[in-house]
Amino acid sequence: MPTVKFVKENKEVEVADGTTIRQAAKEAGINTNAGFNGIGAGLNKVFNCHGFGMCGTCRVNVISGMQNTNAMTMREKAKFKSPIPIPPDPVAALVALGYIGNEATMRLACVTQVHGDVEVETSPETNLFGENFFS
């Protein structure tokens, strides 16, 4: 059975093949919907898309084991790679900003399926003043 390790929380959980990172986090008692740099975590725990890949608040940084996940979905591509969020909303814009500098490792927990051992960082911080932001 695949293992998902949550680095920030120092928790590890065994899951069935094909389980999403969001489901694994719920089993471990971890909130993946932390919002923007932790702002809005309480609200986003309740007011989120509940796993449909629409809100983008469950973004995670896959530290290792990216090859053990499914390919990036169309919803992830729309959230991360679209220069103008569709539909235009502030959360989608912040999700797109969080992708900058982490293009190879950023995923949405709700649609990322686990097929082998994976290490993830939940709620990675968005550095608006980093070297990659204005490039």
Secondary structure, 3 states (H helix, E strand, C coil): CCEEEECCCCEEEECCCCCEHHHHHHHHCCCCCCCECCECHHHHHHCCCCCCCCCCCCEEEEEECHHHECCCCHHHHHHHHCCCCCCCCHHHHHHHHHHCCCCCCEEECCCCEECCCEEEEECCCCCCCCCCCCC
